[in-house]
Amino acid sequence: MKTFSAIAALAAVSSVYAVPTPTEELVPRSSSSGTATTSSVGSLAPVTVKGNAFWVGDTRFYMRGVDWQPGGSSDPTDPMADEATCTRDIAEFKKLGLNAVRVYTVDNTADHDTCMKALDDAGIYLVLDVNTPKYSLNRATPSPSYNAPYLQSLFATIDAFAKYNNTLAFFSGNEVINDDTTTACAPYVKAVTRDMRQYIGSQGYRKIPVGYSAADVESNRYEMAAYMNCGTDDERSDFYAFNDYSWCDPSSFATAWSTKIEKLAGYGLPIFLSEYGCNTNTRKFEEVASLYGSDTSAIYSGGLVYEYSEEGSKYGLVTISGSDVTEGPDFTALQTALAAQANPTGDGGYNATGGASACPAQSDSWDVSDDSLPAIPLKAAAMMKSGAGAGPGLTGAGSQNAGDTSPGTATAGSGSVSAVSTSAASSSSGSSKKSAASSLSPMDFRPMAISGVVLFFSFFGAMLL
């Protein structure tokens, strides 16, 4: 009995250290609520998803936009971190009658309030790529590049833009799969999409749509679309987008797009063209009439023209020199085409029920054997509760081989949001979100006091035996 009492005493000592100190309690989150628990910024009403379409209130929303990356992919800079750049280019966006722009790279440590307000004032929403050259998946070796430092950068970008009403959507990746040999990357792209959606929900943000911008690879374009919409609800995207250069003027709907629309009939997510505008011949943007007409409205929700500024690829609508902008013939052609084609009336014949797709079977052009996904890295999973903290910006060390990778295969449904971090909820009252390193509450000494009493009586009992 003395031995038993001594063990009990040791157990009491252990309990002093085993009782967790409360950090940030999780509160239940209503799955039916799309409202944010954090403060929102901007006068535009947020864009939402219903069925396979985007909506602003009860009005169907079609993207009329351009891809905006001054400096091009070879010189990634953040156009929204510079007020002069924003002022210069938004004036041109207004001339085109745009309601959306895509930005490929941002600095998640920069202040974007001024530019996001200017876009909001102009009636323009943002579609944002969260990856950067240093923080992205490696299509050649996706497993080591899917790690906690990578996801931390993505989550920090979400933190930076979630407060703006005119943040329309986030891209989890762009053309990671670009041929038959890179389809093995698909589970990692889908896992990133899952993780971003879970982070948005766990931080109490409004339900900002998350999806993937795919390359239009003829041999697996429909497999890719189905894959991003199959599986459990937590694994499915909020939308699907692809970069389509198949309509080269002069052409027609029957020649360029009719087969795609037939194949995608009944698809359950919103689809839009994340890049379009073939420049093989003189661009007249004849596809605009079909993109915003009854030919495609049951499936497509508009698109984004590639690209705003000339960066050496002969796709630019304008040429930029310092503060001067020169509008090219493509600018005038797009301006004319957009002005001539109104959006469809009513709901455009959308699929109101949505619904999941069947996961595609493995084949010579689709090297994915089943619907399992990698589990989120443990340190990234902890950020669902603590928050991401400060981002690395564009000058960070990079994440491709940074360690803290996936611990294995995820359990289906593990990306579901069941609770919201109270630190996120508290930010709605004006407090700022704490970083992962500084989010601990003051230590609660009550468990230690109770354990101390137990320890005393355990030793006392042992002495009596």
RODO-2510 file (C-alpha; in nm, 4 decimals, decimal comma):
residues 465
     n   res          X          Y          Z
     1     m     0,0000     0,0000     0,0000
     2     k     0,2971     0,2334     0,0620
     3     t     0,4032     0,1698    -0,2956
     4     f     0,0561     0,2529    -0,4207
     5     s     0,0474     0,5716    -0,2136
     6     a     0,3858     0,6780    -0,3450
     7     i     0,2672     0,6236    -0,7015
     8     a    -0,0423     0,8285    -0,6253
     9     a     0,1807     1,1067    -0,4963
    10     l     0,3899     1,0974    -0,8126
    11     a     0,0729     1,1056    -1,0203
    12     a    -0,0354     1,4150    -0,8337
    13     v     0,3002     1,5767    -0,9091
    14     s     0,2603     1,4892    -1,2767
    15     s    -0,0876     1,6355    -1,2837
    16     v     0,0530     1,9751    -1,1933
    17     y     0,2287     1,9798    -1,5297
    18     a    -0,0256     1,7809    -1,7291
    19     v    -0,3227     2,0130    -1,6744
    20     p    -0,3269     2,2477    -1,9759
    21     t    -0,3299     2,6190    -1,9267
    22     p    -0,6171     2,7704    -2,1236
    23     t    -0,5005     2,9542    -2,4334
    24     e    -0,7772     3,0501    -2,6760
    25     e    -1,1050     2,8691    -2,6308
    26     l    -1,2898     2,7583    -2,9412
    27     v    -1,6527     2,8544    -2,9658
    28     p    -1,9068     2,6720    -3,1838
    29     r    -1,9464     2,8070    -3,5339
    30     s    -2,2788     2,8006    -3,7117
    31     s    -2,2378     2,6158    -4,0403
    32     s    -2,5239     2,8140    -4,1924
    33     s    -2,3812     3,1559    -4,1159
    34     g    -2,1734     3,3319    -4,3785
    35     t    -2,1217     3,6473    -4,1745
    36     a    -1,7827     3,7452    -4,0436
    37     t    -1,6994     3,7778    -3,6772
    38     t    -1,4242     4,0247    -3,7653
    39     s    -1,4751     4,3850    -3,8705
    40     s    -1,5201     4,4481    -4,2427
    41     v    -1,3913     4,7343    -4,4557
    42     g    -1,5464     4,8810    -4,7684
    43     s    -1,8789     4,9898    -4,9133
    44     l    -1,9169     4,7141    -5,1725
    45     a    -2,1338     4,4190    -5,0756
    46     p    -1,9307     4,0946    -5,0563
    47     v    -1,9600     3,8406    -5,3364
    48     t    -2,1049     3,5056    -5,2290
    49     v    -2,1520     3,1613    -5,3850
    50     k    -2,4874     2,9957    -5,4438
    51     g    -2,5182     2,6903    -5,6630
    52     n    -2,2703     2,7231    -5,9490
    53     a    -2,2749     3,1020    -5,9599
    54     f    -2,1483     3,4140    -5,7823
    55     w    -2,3909     3,6632    -5,6355
    56     v    -2,4027     4,0106    -5,4856
    57     g    -2,7155     3,9969    -5,2774
    58     d    -2,9809     3,8525    -5,5090
    59     t    -2,8067     3,9655    -5,8287
    60     r    -2,5954     3,7273    -6,0357
    61     f    -2,2338     3,8462    -6,0523
    62     y    -2,0181     3,8060    -6,3640
    63     m    -1,6508     3,8996    -6,3513
    64     r    -1,5502     4,1647    -6,6017
    65     g    -1,1849     4,1963    -6,5268
    66     v    -0,8192     4,1943    -6,6209
    67     d    -0,5042     4,0321    -6,4854
    68     w    -0,2936     4,3027    -6,3220
    69     q     0,0780     4,2351    -6,2715
    70     p     0,2941     4,5392    -6,3538
    71     g     0,6497     4,4141    -6,3955
    72     g     0,5346     4,0737    -6,5137
    73     s     0,6133     3,7318    -6,3717
    74     s     0,9891     3,7918    -6,4009
    75     d     0,9760     4,0887    -6,1622
    76     p     0,7092     4,0063    -5,9041
    77     t     0,6030     4,3160    -5,7169
    78     d     0,2934     4,4141    -5,5226
    79     p     0,0974     4,6691    -5,7288
    80     m    -0,1388     4,7383    -5,4415
    81     a     0,1314     4,8458    -5,2008
    82     d     0,2049     5,1599    -5,4038
    83     e    -0,0558     5,4363    -5,4031
    84     a     0,0735     5,5960    -5,7232
    85     t     0,0478     5,2674    -5,9135
    86     c    -0,3058     5,2128    -5,7879
    87     t    -0,4214     5,5617    -5,8774
    88     r    -0,2654     5,5422    -6,2232
    89     d    -0,4114     5,2020    -6,3145
    90     i    -0,7541     5,2252    -6,1529
    91     a    -0,8279     5,5214    -6,3775
    92     e    -0,7766     5,2859    -6,6749
    93     f    -0,9819     5,0080    -6,5168
    94     k    -1,2747     5,2477    -6,4867
    95     k    -1,2493     5,3353    -6,8553
    96     l    -1,2862     4,9655    -6,9378
    97     g    -1,5868     4,9298    -6,7091
    98     l    -1,4254     4,6581    -6,4968
    99     n    -1,5623     4,5087    -6,1779
   100     a    -1,2678     4,2794    -6,0950
   101     v    -0,8900     4,2500    -6,1176
   102     r    -0,6584     3,9594    -6,0541
   103     v    -0,3289     4,0182    -5,8743
   104     y    -0,0650     3,7435    -5,8828
   105     t     0,1731     3,8565    -5,6086
   106     v     0,1337     4,0628    -5,2926
   107     d     0,3518     4,1465    -4,9961
   108     n     0,1642     4,0191    -4,6911
   109     t     0,3551     4,2605    -4,4657
   110     a     0,2533     4,5732    -4,6600
   111     d    -0,0385     4,8091    -4,5981
   112     h    -0,3083     4,7730    -4,8657
   113     d    -0,5786     4,9916    -4,7141
   114     t    -0,5380     5,2833    -4,9558
   115     c    -0,5434     5,0742    -5,2722
   116     m    -0,8233     4,8453    -5,1584
   117     k    -1,0346     5,1501    -5,0752
   118     a    -0,9613     5,3018    -5,4156
   119     l    -1,0684     4,9776    -5,5823
   120     d    -1,3779     4,9651    -5,3632
   121     d    -1,4665     5,3239    -5,4531
   122     a    -1,4355     5,2276    -5,8210
   123     g    -1,6659     4,9271    -5,7771
   124     i    -1,3839     4,6781    -5,8324
   125     y    -1,3306     4,3459    -5,6536
   126     l    -0,9992     4,1637    -5,6039
   127     v    -0,9199     3,8055    -5,7026
   128     l    -0,5914     3,7263    -5,5306
   129     d    -0,3217     3,4625    -5,5752
   130     v    -0,1809     3,3877    -5,2288
   131     n     0,1383     3,2152    -5,3490
   132     t     0,4619     3,4009    -5,4164
   133     p     0,7776     3,2851    -5,5978
   134     k     0,9418     3,1922    -5,2668
   135     y     0,6328     3,0446    -5,1049
   136     s     0,4668     2,8025    -5,3452
   137     l     0,4304     2,4349    -5,4281
   138     n     0,7080     2,2758    -5,6330
   139     r     0,5407     2,0779    -5,9115
   140     a     0,8526     1,8603    -5,9512
   141     t     0,8625     1,7595    -5,5816
   142     p     0,5328     1,8655    -5,4223
   143     s     0,5618     1,6646    -5,0991
   144     p     0,8492     1,8551    -4,9284
   145     s     0,7151     2,1904    -5,0492
   146     y     0,3783     2,1284    -4,8803
   147     n     0,4936     2,2366    -4,5348
   148     a     0,4048     2,4579    -4,2399
   149     p     0,6179     2,7635    -4,3353
   150     y     0,4532     2,7630    -4,6780
   151     l     0,1021     2,7493    -4,5327
   152     q     0,1919     3,0134    -4,2745
   153     s     0,2688     3,2560    -4,5554
   154     l    -0,0601     3,1770    -4,7279
   155     f    -0,2571     3,2148    -4,4052
   156     a    -0,0860     3,5479    -4,3322
   157     t    -0,1968     3,6716    -4,6746
   158     i    -0,5523     3,5679    -4,5943
   159     d    -0,5253     3,7622    -4,2680
   160     a    -0,4106     4,0698    -4,4598
   161     f    -0,7035     4,0708    -4,7042
   162     a    -0,9953     3,9053    -4,5263
   163     k    -1,1224     4,2308    -4,3783
   164     y    -1,1940     4,3922    -4,7141
   165     n    -1,5456     4,3494    -4,8510
   166     n    -1,4104     4,3671    -5,2047
   167     t    -1,1802     4,0676    -5,1614
   168     l    -1,3768     3,8456    -5,3974
   169     a    -1,1737     3,5228    -5,3948
   170     f    -0,8393     3,3592    -5,3240
   171     f    -0,6485     3,1348    -5,5635
   172     s    -0,4749     2,8424    -5,3925
   173     g    -0,2495     2,7917    -5,6929
   174     n    -0,1940     2,8750    -6,0584
   175     e    -0,1130     2,6160    -6,3261
   176     v     0,0721     2,3862    -6,0858
   177     i    -0,0437     2,0984    -6,3064
   178     n     0,0529     2,1924    -6,6611
   179     d     0,0791     1,8551    -6,8399
   180     d     0,0148     1,4832    -6,7904
   181     t     0,3367     1,4290    -6,5943
   182     t     0,2513     1,6778    -6,3181
   183     t    -0,0977     1,5505    -6,2292
   184     a     0,0486     1,3784    -5,9206
   185     c     0,0594     1,7299    -5,7716
   186     a    -0,3207     1,7466    -5,7675
   187     p    -0,3656     1,6111    -5,4104
   188     y    -0,1329     1,8820    -5,2793
   189     v    -0,3167     2,1581    -5,4653
   190     k    -0,6423     2,0259    -5,3256
   191     a    -0,4972     2,0009    -4,9737
   192     v    -0,3862     2,3657    -4,9887
   193     t    -0,7368     2,4656    -5,0983
   194     r    -0,8836     2,2647    -4,8085
   195     d    -0,6418     2,4211    -4,5591
   196     m    -0,7157     2,7754    -4,6740
   197     r    -1,0909     2,7207    -4,6484
   198     q    -1,0491     2,5743    -4,3006
   199     y    -0,8303     2,8641    -4,1904
   200     i    -1,0835     3,1199    -4,3118
   201     g    -1,3581     2,9459    -4,1171
   202     s    -1,1472     2,8895    -3,8067
   203     q    -1,0527     3,2578    -3,7883
   204     g    -1,4164     3,3645    -3,8086
   205     y    -1,3801     3,5456    -4,1389
   206     r    -1,6670     3,5704    -4,3829
   207     k    -1,6760     3,2835    -4,6281
   208     i    -1,4379     3,4183    -4,8916
   209     p    -1,4375     3,1746    -5,1863
   210     v    -1,1203     2,9685    -5,2412
   211     g    -1,0380     2,7834    -5,5623
   212     y    -0,7700     2,6926    -5,8130
   213     s    -0,6606     2,8550    -6,1406
   214     a    -0,5858     2,5663    -6,3768
   215     a    -0,3987     2,5403    -6,7030
   216     d    -0,6256     2,4355    -6,9884
   217     v    -0,4553     2,1004    -7,0540
   218     e    -0,6581     1,9247    -7,3216
   219     s    -0,5801     1,5708    -7,2025
   220     n    -0,6968     1,6231    -6,8421
   221     r    -0,9009     1,9455    -6,8288
   222     y    -1,2220     1,7683    -6,7259
   223     e    -1,0467     1,5405    -6,4774
   224     m    -0,8967     1,8474    -6,3094
   225     a    -1,2349     2,0184    -6,2865
   226     a    -1,4024     1,7073    -6,1454
   227     y    -1,1195     1,6471    -5,8978
   228     m    -1,1485     1,9920    -5,7401
   229     n    -1,5210     1,9300    -5,6862
   230     c    -1,5164     1,5704    -5,5569
   231     g    -1,4871     1,4209    -5,2106
   232     t    -1,6187     1,5436    -4,8778
   233     d    -1,7479     1,8998    -4,8447
   234     d    -1,4322     2,0195    -4,6703
   235     e    -1,2208     1,8927    -4,9612
   236     r    -1,4205     2,0567    -5,2397
   237     s    -1,3334     2,4012    -5,3753
   238     d    -1,5676     2,6988    -5,3659
   239     f    -1,5128     2,7610    -5,7385
   240     y    -1,3016     2,6449    -6,0309
   241     a    -1,1154     2,8634    -6,2820
   242     f    -0,8936     2,7955    -6,5795
   243     n    -0,6732     2,9902    -6,8189
   244     d    -0,8302     2,9565    -7,1638
   245     y    -0,6681     3,0765    -7,4857
   246     s    -0,8686     2,8531    -7,7192
   247     w    -1,0756     3,1334    -7,8780
   248     c    -0,8485     3,3022    -8,1310
   249     d    -1,0219     3,5697    -8,3397
   250     p    -1,1774     3,5285    -8,5850
   251     s    -1,3669     3,2363    -8,4315
   252     s    -1,7083     3,1392    -8,2971
   253     f    -1,8702     2,9780    -7,9954
   254     a    -1,9348     2,6592    -8,1909
   255     t    -1,5703     2,6302    -8,2912
   256     a    -1,3945     2,7381    -7,9720
   257     w    -1,6106     2,6738    -7,6683
   258     s    -1,9218     2,4664    -7,7381
   259     t    -1,7609     2,1316    -7,6527
   260     k    -1,6336     2,2621    -7,3174
   261     i    -1,9768     2,3958    -7,2246
   262     e    -2,1355     2,0613    -7,3137
   263     k    -1,8791     1,8665    -7,1106
   264     l    -1,9168     2,0962    -6,8091
   265     a    -2,2977     2,0908    -6,8075
   266     g    -2,4287     2,0294    -6,4570
   267     y    -2,0998     2,1192    -6,2877
   268     g    -2,1703     2,2176    -5,9281
   269     l    -1,9252     2,5053    -5,8704
   270     p    -1,8926     2,8523    -6,0234
   271     i    -1,6484     2,8538    -6,3162
   272     f    -1,4742     3,1551    -6,4637
   273     l    -1,1834     3,2184    -6,6977
   274     s    -0,8890     3,3282    -6,4866
   275     e    -0,7010     3,4260    -6,8037
   276     y    -0,8300     3,4665    -7,1583
   277     g    -0,7488     3,6549    -7,4776
   278     c    -0,5589     3,4612    -7,7461
   279     n    -0,3156     3,6898    -7,9312
   280     t    -0,2314     3,4619    -8,2232
   281     n    -0,4194     3,7029    -8,4485
   282     t    -0,5445     4,0581    -8,4002
   283     r    -0,7505     4,0617    -8,0842
   284     k    -1,1076     4,1847    -8,1228
   285     f    -1,2325     4,0026    -7,8117
   286     e    -1,5206     3,8461    -8,0013
   287     e    -1,5508     3,5905    -7,7206
   288     v    -1,6913     3,8605    -7,4901
   289     a    -2,0326     3,8269    -7,6557
   290     s    -2,0463     3,4572    -7,5648
   291     l    -1,8811     3,4945    -7,2243
   292     y    -2,1511     3,7362    -7,1084
   293     g    -2,4328     3,5899    -7,3140
   294     s    -2,6680     3,2946    -7,3060
   295     d    -2,4086     3,0677    -7,4748
   296     t    -2,2193     3,0212    -7,1481
   297     s    -2,4133     3,1832    -6,8621
   298     a    -2,5392     2,8508    -6,7235
   299     i    -2,1752     2,7472    -6,6662
   300     y    -1,9418     3,0491    -6,6727
   301     s    -1,9401     3,3542    -6,4477
   302     g    -1,7272     3,5832    -6,6640
   303     g    -1,3534     3,6111    -6,6817
   304     l    -1,0276     3,8059    -6,6595
   305     v    -0,8365     3,9228    -6,9663
   306     y    -0,4637     3,8577    -6,9801
   307     e    -0,3206     4,1088    -6,9273
   308     y    -0,3382     4,4748    -6,8293
   309     s     0,0164     4,5964    -6,8957
   310     e     0,2608     4,4960    -7,1678
   311     e     0,5388     4,2880    -7,0140
   312     g     0,7162     4,1578    -7,3227
   313     s     0,4647     3,8879    -7,4207
   314     k     0,2481     4,1045    -7,6497
   315     y    -0,0623     4,0504    -7,4354
   316     g    -0,0678     4,3960    -7,2779
   317     l    -0,3643     4,6276    -7,3138
   318     v    -0,1508     4,9261    -7,2197
   319     t     0,2157     5,0236    -7,2122
   320     i     0,3456     5,1804    -6,8928
   321     s     0,6380     5,4203    -6,8617
   322     g     0,6668     5,5638    -6,5134
   323     s     0,3435     5,7532    -6,4454
   324     d     0,2430     5,7523    -6,8128
   325     v     0,0017     5,4973    -6,9591
   326     t    -0,0425     5,4470    -7,3332
   327     e    -0,3557     5,2611    -7,4350
   328     g    -0,2968     5,0120    -7,7155
   329     p    -0,5373     4,8818    -7,9806
   330     d    -0,6249     4,5835    -7,7596
   331     f    -0,7426     4,8241    -7,4898
   332     t    -0,9842     4,9893    -7,7313
   333     a    -1,1008     4,6516    -7,8661
   334     l    -1,1785     4,5204    -7,5171
   335     q    -1,3440     4,8457    -7,4140
   336     t    -1,5705     4,8282    -7,7201
   337     a    -1,6532     4,4588    -7,6721
   338     l    -1,7420     4,4945    -7,3036
   339     a    -1,9563     4,8022    -7,3629
   340     a    -2,1502     4,6224    -7,6372
   341     q    -2,2409     4,3150    -7,4300
   342     a    -2,4601     4,3412    -7,1209
   343     n    -2,4848     4,0613    -6,8658
   344     p    -2,7688     3,8121    -6,9079
   345     t    -3,0930     3,9027    -6,7365
   346     g    -3,2203     3,7028    -6,4433
   347     d    -3,0145     3,4175    -6,3043
   348     g    -2,8539     3,3180    -6,6360
   349     g    -2,9839     2,9616    -6,6114
   350     y    -2,7448     2,8656    -6,3324
   351     n    -2,7442     2,5321    -6,1493
   352     a    -2,9166     2,6224    -5,8239
   353     t    -2,8469     2,2944    -5,6453
   354     g    -2,4732     2,2727    -5,7123
   355     g    -2,3435     1,9317    -5,6104
   356     a    -2,0234     1,7283    -5,6002
   357     s    -1,8607     1,5549    -5,8955
   358     a    -1,7378     1,1965    -5,9040
   359     c    -1,3612     1,1721    -5,8544
   360     p    -1,1842     1,0880    -6,1828
   361     a    -1,0276     0,7471    -6,2356
   362     q    -0,6527     0,7046    -6,2733
   363     s    -0,5343     0,6963    -6,6340
   364     d    -0,2338     0,7681    -6,8536
   365     s    -0,3198     1,1388    -6,8413
   366     w    -0,4333     1,1484    -6,4764
   367     d    -0,1839     1,0047    -6,2285
   368     v    -0,3958     1,0179    -5,9119
   369     s    -0,4893     0,6757    -5,7766
   370     d    -0,7587     0,7663    -5,5223
   371     d    -0,9220     1,0591    -5,3459
   372     s    -0,6955     1,0651    -5,0377
   373     l    -0,5149     1,3878    -4,9482
   374     p    -0,2072     1,4673    -4,7400
   375     a    -0,2791     1,5696    -4,3831
   376     i    -0,2070     1,9284    -4,2910
   377     p     0,1375     1,9745    -4,1281
   378     l     0,1022     1,9802    -3,7500
   379     k     0,2407     2,3294    -3,6974
   380     a     0,0038     2,4627    -3,9631
   381     a    -0,2872     2,2831    -3,7983
   382     a    -0,2062     2,4667    -3,4752
   383     m    -0,2516     2,7967    -3,6615
   384     m    -0,6234     2,7251    -3,6964
   385     k    -0,6423     2,8156    -3,3290
   386     s    -0,3513     3,0543    -3,2770
   387     g    -0,3565     3,2408    -3,6068
   388     a    -0,0723     3,2659    -3,8565
   389     g     0,1118     3,5623    -3,7109
   390     a     0,3239     3,7985    -3,9201
   391     g     0,3879     3,6947    -4,2789
   392     p     0,7318     3,6691    -4,4417
   393     g     0,6540     3,9182    -4,7181
   394     l     0,8455     3,9035    -5,0457
   395     t     1,1880     3,8935    -4,8795
   396     g     1,1438     3,5857    -4,6616
   397     a     1,3802     3,2890    -4,6734
   398     g     1,1385     3,0774    -4,8762
   399     s     0,9615     2,7540    -4,7952
   400     q     1,0319     2,4944    -5,0654
   401     n     1,2420     2,2693    -4,8398
   402     a     1,1738     2,4304    -4,5036
   403     g     1,0615     2,1122    -4,3232
   404     d     0,7530     2,0572    -4,1046
   405     t     0,5822     1,8573    -4,3788
   406     s     0,2638     1,6495    -4,3779
   407     p     0,2522     1,3735    -4,1125
   408     g     0,0635     1,1333    -4,3405
   409     t    -0,2727     1,0830    -4,5067
   410     a    -0,5666     1,2924    -4,3942
   411     t    -0,8884     1,1475    -4,2607
   412     a    -1,1848     1,2386    -4,4780
   413     g    -1,3609     1,5366    -4,3240
   414     s    -1,0600     1,6465    -4,1184
   415     g    -1,0618     1,9874    -4,2870
   416     s    -1,4082     2,0757    -4,1598
   417     v    -1,4505     2,3833    -3,9413
   418     s    -1,6129     2,2990    -3,6090
   419     a    -1,5134     2,6025    -3,4039
   420     v    -1,3791     2,9564    -3,4302
   421     s    -1,0766     3,0925    -3,2493
   422     t    -1,1928     3,3418    -2,9876
   423     s    -0,8989     3,5668    -3,0787
   424     a    -1,0591     3,6077    -3,4204
   425     a    -1,3979     3,6767    -3,2693
   426     s    -1,2531     3,9324    -3,0290
   427     s    -1,0993     4,1258    -3,3177
   428     s    -1,4504     4,2288    -3,4207
   429     s    -1,4542     4,4609    -3,1226
   430     g    -1,1428     4,6384    -3,2414
   431     s    -0,8653     4,4285    -3,0931
   432     s    -0,5945     4,3126    -3,3290
   433     k    -0,5220     3,9458    -3,3893
   434     k    -0,2349     3,8051    -3,1909
   435     s     0,0441     3,6064    -3,3468
   436     a     0,0899     3,2369    -3,2837
   437     a     0,3774     3,3150    -3,0501
   438     s     0,1930     3,5682    -2,8369
   439     s    -0,1562     3,4269    -2,8100
   440     l    -0,1312     3,2571    -2,4703
   441     s    -0,3600     3,3790    -2,1945
   442     p    -0,2262     3,4456    -1,8431
   443     m    -0,1463     3,1238    -1,6561
   444     d    -0,4298     2,9787    -1,4475
   445     f    -0,2844     2,8668    -1,1110
   446     r    -0,6019     2,6959    -0,9895
   447     p    -0,5086     2,3513    -1,1246
   448     m    -0,1696     2,3798    -0,9523
   449     a    -0,3290     2,4686    -0,6202
   450     i    -0,5672     2,1737    -0,6361
   451     s    -0,2858     1,9385    -0,7341
   452     g    -0,0786     2,0671    -0,4438
   453     v    -0,3544     1,9761    -0,1969
   454     v    -0,3776     1,6307    -0,3505
   455     l    -0,0003     1,5930    -0,3229
   456     f     0,0012     1,6850     0,0455
   457     f    -0,2680     1,4358     0,1431
   458     s    -0,1123     1,1633    -0,0694
   459     f     0,2212     1,1901     0,1160
   460     f     0,0440     1,2232     0,4480
   461     g    -0,1545     0,9066     0,3782
   462     a     0,1610     0,7240     0,2803
   463     m     0,3294     0,8111     0,6109
   464     l     0,0391     0,6724     0,8105
   465     l     0,0566     0,3301     0,6381
***
